[in-house]
Amino acid sequence: MISGGGLPLPVHAMNTLQNEIRLLEEHREPYAVVTVVRRVRPSSSTVGDKAVVTSDGRIFGFVGGQCTHGLVTDQARQCLETGQSQLLLITPRPPAEAEEGVTVLPMTCQSEGEVELFIEPKLPDPLLLVIGDFPIALALEELAPKFGWFPRRLALEQNQANGSDPLERLKRGVSEVCEPDMYAMVATMGLYDGDSLRMLRDYPLAYAGLVTSPKRWRSQREELIRTGVSAEFCDFVDAPAGHDIGAVGPQEIALSIFAQMIERRRRQTDVRYFPPSGTSTSETVAGGTVSTSTGLGTGIDPVCGMRVDLDNTAYRTEHDGKTVGFCCPHCLSKFQQDPEAYAITR
C-alpha cells in the first residue's frame, strides 16, 4: 500500500498509483478513485490525497487511518456495484439530517477527526463479442469503441490454418474471452449461426443478437429448439438484430445494431444466464454477476454500520449463535464491552 502519512503524496508515490491504475485498466478490472476533498484535524489525511480501491477490496494510496480505510473500502465497493459516484463524510458527530447527495458514516476512531471524500467508480467498457468474418462483423468491430464497447472478434475463418477442429477452437476462444456482462453478436451470414448461439447460451449475457432475416430466423429457431436450446434463450436473442432504420451497407447495418444495444444498455442493467440443460432455470443476475458463494458471506458491523466480509475479516466473534464481523479492533472491542447495546444484523 502506498502511504502518504498525512502529507501530499510524493511524485514517486503518485507514479506508483498511476502504474496500478494502468495495470487495472490493462486487465479490464473495475476500480474506484477516492480523493480527500475536505478534512478536519486530527485526521491524518490531507486534501488531495488519493487512493484506488479494487472490486475485491484491495486499496492503493492513502486517504486516512485504519478506521477511514475500512469505511472507504466498503463504500467504494458499493460504488463499483452501482456505477454511481458518491460524496462520503466520515465524522464523529453525524448530523441529524445529511445534506442531499452526501453519505454520512460515523467515525469510530478515538482520534475523532473528520474527513470528506469523493468516490468515483471507473468501470471498463463492456465486452462486445462479435462472431463472424463478413463485412458487418468487421464494421461492428470497428465501430464498437466509438460507442463505448470493447470489441473482440472471433471466427471460424481465423482458424483454418490450424489442423484441429475449427468449431472446438472457436468454442475455446469464446470461453477464453467471455465476461459476466458480455454483449454478443453473431454475424456469420448463416454459415455457423446455430453453432455460435449454442456456444453463447452457457454464458451470462447482457445482450445477444443475430444478423439474419425474419424467415431465416424462424427456421433457425426451430432447429435450435429441436437440438435442445431453450425457447427462453431463443426469445432472449434479438433476431434480426438492429432497429429498422432502412440501413444500407455494413456500416449502416452496424449502426442500427448499436442503436438497439445502446437502448438495451441504458434501459436494462440485468444480465441473463441460461444454464445448460438439466440444471436450474435461468436467473437474472443484477449487476452482471453470477453468485455461487457458499461461505458466511457479508454482514454488517453493528458498531459503525460498515459491510464486512465475514469469511475474511480478522475481527469476528460469536454472539447468540450468530457470527458477527467488525471492520477494525476498535469496533470489536466496543461490541465486546456491551454487546446488548448494538442490534445485530446479518
C-alpha positions in Angstrom: 0.0 0.0 0.0 1.2 3.5 -0.8 1.1 5.6 2.3 1.2 9.4 2.3 1.5 9.7 6.1 -0.9 12.6 6.1 1.3 14.6 3.7 0.8 15.1 0.0 1.9 12.0 -1.9 5.4 12.4 -3.3 5.9 12.2 -7.1 7.2 8.6 -6.9 4.1 7.5 -5.0 1.8 9.2 -7.5 3.6 7.5 -10.3 3.1 4.1 -8.5 -0.6 4.9 -8.1 -0.8 5.7 -11.9 1.0 2.4 -12.6 -1.6 0.5 -10.5 -4.4 2.2 -12.5 -2.7 1.3 -15.8 -2.4 -2.3 -14.8 -6.0 -2.5 -13.7 -7.2 -1.0 -17.0 -5.0 -3.4 -19.0 -6.6 -6.3 -17.2 -10.1 -4.7 -17.5 -10.6 -4.6 -13.8 -13.0 -2.1 -12.3 -11.7 0.3 -9.7 -12.7 3.4 -7.8 -10.6 6.6 -7.3 -11.0 8.1 -3.8 -10.0 11.7 -3.3 -9.9 13.6 0.0 -11.8 16.9 -0.6 -12.0 18.2 3.0 -10.6 17.2 6.4 -10.8 18.4 9.9 -7.9 17.8 12.3 -6.8 15.5 13.8 -7.5 13.5 10.6 -4.2 12.0 9.3 -5.1 12.7 5.6 -4.6 15.8 3.6 -6.8 17.4 1.0 -5.9 16.0 -2.4 -4.7 12.6 -1.0 -5.9 9.8 -3.3 -6.3 6.1 -3.2 -7.5 3.4 -5.6 -9.9 0.7 -4.4 -10.5 -2.5 -6.4 -13.6 -4.6 -6.6 -12.1 -7.2 -4.3 -11.2 -4.7 -1.6 -7.5 -4.0 -2.3 -6.5 -0.4 -1.7 -3.5 1.5 -3.1 -2.7 5.0 -1.9 -3.6 6.9 1.3 -6.8 8.7 2.4 -6.7 8.1 6.2 -6.0 5.8 9.0 -7.4 2.3 9.7 -11.0 3.3 10.6 -11.2 5.5 7.4 -9.6 2.8 5.4 -12.3 0.2 6.2 -15.2 2.5 5.6 -13.8 3.9 2.4 -13.1 0.4 1.0 -16.7 -0.7 1.8 -18.3 2.4 0.2 -16.0 2.2 -2.8 -17.0 -1.4 -3.5 -20.7 -0.4 -3.3 -20.0 2.4 -5.8 -18.5 -0.2 -8.1 -21.7 -2.3 -7.8 -24.0 0.7 -8.6 -21.7 2.6 -11.0 -22.6 5.8 -9.2 -20.2 8.4 -7.7 -20.5 9.2 -4.1 -19.6 12.0 -1.7 -18.8 10.5 1.7 -18.5 12.2 5.0 -16.9 10.3 7.9 -17.4 12.3 11.1 -17.6 11.6 14.9 -20.6 13.9 15.1 -23.1 12.8 12.4 -25.7 15.4 11.7 -29.3 14.7 12.4 -30.1 15.0 8.7 -27.5 14.6 6.0 -27.2 17.0 3.1 -28.6 15.9 -0.2 -26.1 13.8 -2.1 -23.9 13.1 0.9 -23.5 9.7 2.6 -22.6 10.1 6.3 -20.9 7.4 8.4 -19.7 7.6 12.0 -16.0 8.0 12.8 -15.3 5.4 15.5 -11.6 6.0 16.0 -10.6 7.7 19.2 -8.8 10.5 17.3 -12.3 11.8 16.3 -11.0 13.5 13.1 -13.4 14.2 10.2 -12.8 13.6 6.5 -14.9 14.1 3.4 -14.1 12.1 0.3 -15.2 11.8 -3.3 -15.5 8.3 -4.7 -15.6 7.9 -8.4 -16.0 4.4 -9.9 -14.1 3.5 -13.1 -15.7 0.6 -14.9 -14.3 -1.0 -18.0 -16.3 -0.7 -21.2 -18.5 -3.8 -21.6 -17.2 -6.5 -23.9 -18.8 -6.9 -27.3 -18.0 -10.4 -28.7 -18.6 -10.4 -32.4 -18.6 -13.8 -34.1 -18.1 -13.8 -37.9 -15.7 -12.7 -40.6 -18.1 -10.9 -43.0 -18.3 -7.1 -43.6 -21.0 -6.5 -41.0 -18.9 -8.3 -38.4 -15.9 -6.1 -39.3 -18.0 -3.0 -39.1 -19.2 -3.9 -35.7 -15.7 -4.4 -34.5 -14.6 -1.1 -36.0 -17.4 1.0 -34.5 -17.6 -0.6 -31.1 -15.0 1.7 -29.3 -16.9 4.8 -30.6 -20.0 3.7 -28.7 -18.3 2.6 -25.5 -17.8 -1.1 -26.1 -14.6 -3.2 -26.0 -14.6 -5.4 -29.1 -13.3 -8.9 -29.5 -14.0 -10.8 -32.8 -13.8 -14.5 -33.4 -14.5 -16.5 -36.5 -14.1 -20.0 -37.9 -12.3 -18.4 -40.8 -9.5 -17.3 -38.4 -8.8 -20.9 -37.5 -8.5 -22.5 -40.9 -4.7 -22.8 -40.8 -4.6 -25.0 -37.7 -5.3 -28.7 -38.1 -7.7 -29.1 -35.1 -11.5 -28.8 -35.3 -12.4 -25.2 -36.1 -15.6 -25.3 -34.0 -13.7 -26.6 -31.0 -11.2 -23.8 -31.3 -14.0 -21.2 -31.7 -15.7 -22.6 -28.6 -12.4 -22.4 -26.7 -11.9 -18.9 -27.9 -15.3 -17.9 -26.6 -14.6 -19.4 -23.2 -11.3 -17.5 -23.0 -12.7 -14.0 -23.7 -16.2 -14.2 -22.1 -17.1 -11.8 -19.3 -20.2 -11.7 -17.0 -21.7 -8.7 -18.6 -20.9 -9.6 -22.2 -22.8 -8.4 -25.3 -22.6 -10.9 -28.1 -23.4 -10.5 -31.8 -23.4 -13.4 -34.3 -22.8 -12.3 -37.9 -21.8 -15.4 -39.8 -24.3 -14.8 -42.6 -25.9 -18.2 -41.9 -22.7 -20.3 -42.0 -22.5 -21.3 -38.4 -25.2 -19.2 -36.7 -26.6 -22.2 -34.8 -23.3 -23.4 -33.5 -22.4 -19.9 -32.3 -25.7 -19.4 -30.4 -25.3 -22.8 -28.8 -21.9 -21.7 -27.5 -23.2 -18.5 -26.2 -26.2 -19.9 -24.2 -23.8 -21.1 -21.4 -22.6 -17.6 -20.5 -24.2 -14.7 -18.6 -25.2 -12.2 -21.3 -26.4 -8.6 -21.3 -27.4 -8.9 -24.9 -27.3 -11.5 -27.7 -28.1 -10.7 -31.3 -28.1 -12.4 -34.7 -27.7 -10.8 -38.1 -30.3 -12.6 -40.1 -33.6 -12.3 -41.9 -37.0 -13.0 -40.3 -37.6 -16.0 -42.5 -34.1 -17.5 -41.8 -34.5 -16.8 -38.0 -37.8 -18.7 -37.9 -36.1 -21.8 -39.4 -33.0 -21.3 -37.2 -35.1 -21.0 -34.0 -36.9 -24.2 -34.8 -33.6 -26.0 -35.3 -32.2 -24.7 -32.1 -35.2 -25.8 -30.0 -35.1 -29.2 -31.7 -31.5 -29.6 -30.7 -32.1 -28.8 -27.0 -31.8 -25.0 -26.8 -34.5 -23.5 -24.6 -37.2 -21.3 -26.1 -36.4 -18.9 -23.3 -32.9 -18.4 -24.7 -34.2 -18.1 -28.3 -36.7 -15.4 -27.1 -33.8 -13.5 -25.5 -31.9 -13.4 -28.8 -32.6 -10.2 -30.8 -33.1 -11.5 -34.3 -33.0 -10.0 -36.8 -30.6 -7.7 -34.8 -30.9 -4.0 -35.1 -33.6 -1.3 -35.4 -35.3 -0.9 -38.7 -33.9 2.4 -39.9 -33.7 1.4 -43.6 -30.0 0.7 -43.3 -28.0 0.0 -46.4 -24.5 -1.5 -46.3 -22.4 -2.9 -43.5 -21.7 0.4 -41.7 -25.3 1.5 -41.5 -26.5 -2.0 -40.5 -23.9 -2.0 -37.8 -25.1 1.4 -36.7 -28.7 0.1 -36.4 -27.4 -2.7 -34.3 -25.6 -0.4 -31.9 -28.8 1.7 -31.6 -30.5 -1.4 -30.3 -27.7 -2.3 -28.0 -27.5 1.2 -26.6 -31.2 1.1 -25.9 -30.7 -2.3 -24.0 -27.7 -1.0 -22.2 -29.4 2.2 -20.9 -32.8 0.7 -20.1 -31.8 -2.6 -18.7 -28.9 -3.3 -16.3 -29.5 -7.0 -15.6 -27.6 -9.9 -17.1 -29.4 -13.1 -18.2 -27.9 -16.5 -17.5 -29.2 -19.6 -19.2 -27.8 -22.8 -17.5 -27.1 -25.9 -19.6 -29.9 -28.4 -19.8 -30.6 -30.4 -16.6 -29.7 -27.5 -14.2 -32.0 -25.0 -12.6 -33.9 -22.5 -14.6 -32.4 -19.3 -15.9 -31.7 -16.5 -13.5 -31.5 -12.7 -13.7 -28.2 -11.6 -12.3 -28.2 -8.0 -11.2 -25.1 -6.0 -12.0 -23.6 -8.7 -14.2 -22.6 -11.2 -11.5 -23.5 -14.8 -11.1 -23.1 -15.6 -7.4 -22.0 -19.1 -6.3 -20.7 -18.2 -2.9 -21.4 -20.7 -0.1 -19.4 -19.2 2.8 -20.5 -16.9 5.6 -21.0 -14.1 3.1 -21.2 -10.5 4.3 -22.6 -8.9 7.5 -22.9 -5.5 9.0 -20.5 -4.2 11.7 -23.1 -3.4 14.4 -20.9 -0.6 15.8 -20.2 1.5 12.7 -22.6 0.1 10.1 -19.9 -1.0 7.7 -20.4 -4.0 5.5 -17.9 -6.8 6.4 -16.7 -9.9 4.6 -17.3 -12.5 7.3 -15.1 -15.0 5.6 -12.0 -12.8 5.5 -12.2 -10.3 8.4 -9.7 -10.7 11.2 -12.2 -9.2 13.7 -15.0 -11.7 14.3 -16.9 -13.1 17.3 -19.9 -15.3 18.1 -23.0 -13.9 19.8 -26.3 -15.6 20.4 -25.3 -18.3 17.9 -24.5 -15.8 15.1 -21.2 -14.8 13.6 -20.6 -11.1 14.0 -17.9 -9.3 12.0 -16.2 -6.0 12.5 -14.1 -3.7 10.4 -11.4 -3.0 13.0 -10.3 -4.0 16.5 -11.8 -0.8 17.9 -15.3 -1.8 16.8 -14.8 -5.3 18.1 -13.7 -4.0 21.5 -16.7 -1.7 21.8 -19.0 -4.5 21.0 -17.4 -6.9 23.5 -17.7 -4.3 26.2 -21.5 -4.1 25.8 -23.0 -6.5 23.2 -26.6 -5.8 24.1 -26.2 -2.1 23.2 -25.9 -3.0 19.5 -28.6 -4.6 17.3 -27.0 -7.3 15.2 -27.8 -7.6 11.5 -26.7 -10.5 9.3 
